[in-house]
Amino acid sequence: MTDFDKRRRAFGDRLRQLREHTGLTGHQFAARAGWGQPKISKLENGRQTPTDSDIITWCQTAGTSDEAREDLRDALRDLKVHYESWRRSHREGSRARQEESRSLEQSAARIRAVDFGVVPGLLQIPDYASEVFRLYSELNGTAADIDEAVAARIQRQSILYDTSKRIEILIAEAALRYPVCSPEIMRSQLDRLTSLIGINHIRFGILPLDRQLPYMPMHGYWLLDDLALVENITAEIRITDEDEVATYHTLTDRLWNVAAQDDKARTILHHLTAT
């Protein structure tokens, strides 16, 4: 059981206590709320994450105070933003996290990646990925299972050939200019990116250095359907709150409006390769 599962179950216990305080059975409570009884069971047992409107309905049905309702809504927002440190999740290396990413991506119908400082993992060549994992391991003091992590990352990339997926990848030109690795490796990486242009189910774009952006580039992020993954130096934040995820989708749409695509993206890559 993951940490998130434990926290969601504890949240469900709070909902159960409110329902039991009314003296109503699950069936009776469901009828008053206008729901089916299975929903009550899933929410109380932590098998389903409630929405904000679910909490409002639950509190209305249970007759809770406004203060108790707002406290529960705040707790739900905290539940939906899951913070996990890299040192904890990568204690035994990075391979397991790559395998988890593969599972998440395979379950998603739409994948949107935006990065300002590094080539996204789905597009990294082995030598580039190896350098990224080495730098990461040295900074965070985690196990250096570099070869295994690279192999797992390359396996993730099979999803690029799944035509049932909608894949969008935006990279800032700055990420392509920053020397994460040697010039020789970077040229091979740029060739890899160029090869993706024109693939029908993959939308690839570059945010030019001289283009005014619709918002300040604070950090990169991934959107897997209704899940947002935000990485910083020491941790990953997983966001499932509907409003917050919608904000990330809105920002991504706006970034695409100023992105260089197709021949314009190819021109930027050719220029970088030649320099």
C-alpha positions in Angstrom: 0.0 0.0 0.0 1.4 3.4 -1.0 1.6 6.4 1.3 -1.2 8.0 -0.8 -3.4 4.9 -0.3 -2.9 5.1 3.5 -3.8 8.8 3.6 -6.9 8.3 1.4 -8.0 5.5 3.7 -7.6 7.7 6.8 -9.6 10.4 5.0 -12.3 7.8 4.4 -12.4 7.0 8.1 -13.2 10.6 8.8 -16.2 10.4 6.4 -17.4 7.2 8.0 -17.3 8.8 11.4 -19.4 11.7 10.2 -21.9 9.3 8.6 -22.1 7.0 11.7 -22.7 10.1 13.9 -26.0 10.6 12.1 -27.1 7.1 13.0 -27.8 6.4 9.3 -26.7 3.2 7.6 -24.7 3.4 4.4 -27.9 2.7 2.3 -29.9 5.4 4.1 -27.1 7.9 3.8 -26.7 7.2 0.1 -30.4 7.7 -0.5 -30.4 11.1 1.3 -27.3 12.2 -0.7 -28.8 11.0 -4.0 -26.0 8.5 -4.6 -25.7 4.8 -5.0 -24.6 2.8 -1.9 -21.4 1.5 -3.6 -20.1 5.1 -3.7 -20.5 5.4 0.0 -18.5 2.2 0.5 -15.7 3.3 -1.9 -15.3 6.7 -0.2 -15.4 5.3 3.3 -12.9 2.5 2.6 -10.5 4.8 0.7 -11.0 3.1 -2.7 -12.1 6.4 -4.4 -10.9 9.9 -4.0 -13.8 12.3 -3.4 -14.3 15.5 -5.3 -14.9 18.8 -3.6 -18.6 18.6 -4.5 -18.7 15.2 -2.9 -17.5 16.6 0.4 -20.1 19.4 0.3 -22.9 16.9 -0.3 -21.5 14.6 2.4 -21.4 17.4 4.9 -24.9 18.6 4.0 -26.3 15.1 4.4 -24.4 14.7 7.7 -25.5 18.1 9.0 -22.0 19.2 9.9 -21.0 22.7 10.8 -19.6 25.1 8.3 -16.3 25.0 10.1 -16.1 21.2 10.0 -17.0 21.2 6.3 -14.2 23.7 5.4 -11.7 21.7 7.5 -12.6 18.6 5.5 -12.3 20.5 2.2 -8.8 21.7 3.2 -7.9 18.1 4.2 -9.1 16.9 0.7 -6.9 19.5 -1.0 -3.9 18.3 1.0 -4.7 14.7 0.1 -4.8 15.6 -3.6 -1.3 17.2 -3.5 1.1 14.4 -2.8 4.7 15.3 -2.1 7.4 12.6 -2.1 11.1 13.3 -1.7 13.5 11.9 -4.3 15.8 10.6 -1.5 12.9 8.6 -0.1 11.4 7.3 -3.4 14.9 6.6 -5.0 16.5 5.2 -1.9 17.5 2.0 -3.8 18.1 3.7 -7.1 16.1 5.1 -10.0 15.1 2.0 -11.9 11.9 1.4 -9.9 10.7 5.0 -10.4 11.2 4.6 -14.2 9.1 1.4 -14.1 6.4 3.3 -12.3 6.5 6.1 -14.9 6.1 3.5 -17.6 3.0 2.1 -15.8 1.5 5.5 -15.4 2.1 6.4 -19.0 0.7 3.2 -20.3 -2.5 3.9 -18.4 -2.9 7.4 -19.8 -4.6 8.3 -23.0 -3.0 11.7 -23.2 0.5 12.6 -22.2 1.7 16.2 -22.1 5.3 17.0 -21.1 6.8 20.5 -20.7 10.4 21.0 -19.7 12.6 24.1 -19.4 15.9 22.6 -18.3 16.3 19.1 -19.6 15.2 16.9 -22.5 12.2 14.9 -21.2 12.9 11.3 -20.3 10.7 9.9 -23.1 13.0 11.5 -25.7 16.4 10.9 -24.1 19.1 8.8 -25.8 21.0 6.4 -23.6 24.2 8.5 -23.2 22.2 11.6 -22.3 20.0 9.7 -19.9 23.1 8.2 -18.3 24.5 11.6 -17.6 21.2 12.9 -16.2 21.0 9.9 -13.7 24.6 10.4 -12.7 24.1 14.0 -11.9 20.9 13.3 -10.0 22.5 10.5 -8.0 25.5 12.6 -7.0 23.4 15.5 -5.8 20.7 13.5 -3.9 23.0 10.8 -2.5 20.9 8.0 -3.8 22.0 4.6 -5.2 23.7 4.9 -8.5 21.9 2.1 -10.5 22.6 4.1 -13.7 22.7 1.2 -16.2 19.5 -0.3 -14.9 17.8 3.1 -14.7 18.8 3.9 -18.3 17.5 0.6 -19.5 14.2 1.2 -17.8 13.9 4.7 -19.3 14.6 3.4 -22.8 11.9 0.7 -22.3 9.5 3.5 -21.4 10.0 5.0 -24.8 8.2 2.2 -26.5 5.0 4.2 -25.8 6.1 6.7 -28.4 5.1 4.1 -31.0 1.6 3.5 -29.6 -0.6 5.3 -32.0 -3.6 5.1 -29.6 -1.9 7.7 -27.4 -1.9 11.4 -27.8 1.6 12.6 -26.9 2.6 16.3 -26.7 6.2 17.3 -25.8 7.3 20.9 -25.4 11.0 21.7 -24.7 12.5 25.2 -24.1 15.3 26.0 -26.4 17.3 26.8 -23.2 17.2 23.1 -22.3 18.8 22.3 -25.6 21.5 24.8 -25.2 22.5 24.0 -21.7 25.5 21.6 -21.7 24.2 18.7 -19.5 26.5 16.4 -21.4 29.4 16.6 -23.9 28.9 18.3 -27.3 29.1 14.9 -29.1 26.3 13.4 -27.0 24.2 16.5 -27.4 24.5 16.4 -31.2 23.2 12.9 -31.1 20.4 13.9 -28.8 19.4 16.7 -31.2 19.3 14.3 -34.1 17.0 12.1 -32.0 14.6 15.0 -31.5 14.7 15.9 -35.2 13.6 12.4 -36.1 10.4 12.8 -34.1 9.1 15.7 -36.2 6.4 14.6 -38.5 5.2 11.6 -36.6 1.4 11.9 -36.7 0.4 11.1 -33.1 3.3 13.0 -31.5 3.2 16.8 -31.2 6.7 18.1 -30.7 7.5 21.8 -30.1 10.3 24.1 -29.0 9.9 27.3 -27.0 12.3 29.7 -28.7 14.6 31.8 -26.5 13.5 35.0 -28.2 9.8 34.3 -27.8 7.7 36.0 -25.1 6.1 33.4 -23.0 2.5 33.6 -21.6 3.9 32.8 -18.1 7.2 32.6 -16.2 8.9 29.2 -16.6 9.0 28.1 -13.0 9.5 24.4 -13.5 8.8 21.5 -15.9 5.9 19.2 -15.5 4.0 16.2 -16.9 0.3 15.8 -17.4 -1.1 12.2 -17.7 -4.8 12.7 -18.3 -6.0 14.2 -14.9 -2.7 13.8 -13.0 0.0 16.4 -12.9 3.5 15.5 -12.0 5.8 18.4 -10.9 9.5 17.8 -10.3 11.8 20.1 -8.4 15.4 19.6 -7.2 14.6 17.3 -4.3 11.1 15.9 -4.8 8.1 15.1 -7.0 4.7 16.5 -6.4 1.6 14.6 -7.6 -1.5 16.7 -8.1 -5.0 15.3 -8.7 -7.0 18.4 -7.6 -9.3 19.1 -10.6 -8.8 22.9 -10.6 -5.0 22.7 -10.2 -4.6 20.1 -13.0 -6.9 22.3 -15.2 -4.6 25.2 -14.6 -1.6 23.2 -15.9 -3.6 22.2 -19.0 -4.5 25.8 -19.6 -0.8 26.9 -19.3 0.2 24.1 -21.7 -2.3 25.3 -24.3 -0.9 28.8 -24.0 2.6 27.6 -24.4 1.8 25.7 -27.5 0.5 29.0 -29.0 4.0 30.4 -29.0 5.9 27.2 -29.7 7.9 26.5 -32.8 6.7 23.3 -34.5 7.3 21.3 -37.7 9.8 23.1 -40.0 10.4 25.9 -37.5 11.3 23.4 -34.8 13.5 21.6 -37.3 15.3 24.8 -38.2 16.1 25.5 -34.5 17.5 21.9 -34.1 19.6 22.2 -37.2 21.1 25.5 -36.0 21.9 24.0 -32.6 23.5 21.0 -34.2 25.7 23.2 -36.3 26.9 25.3 -33.5 
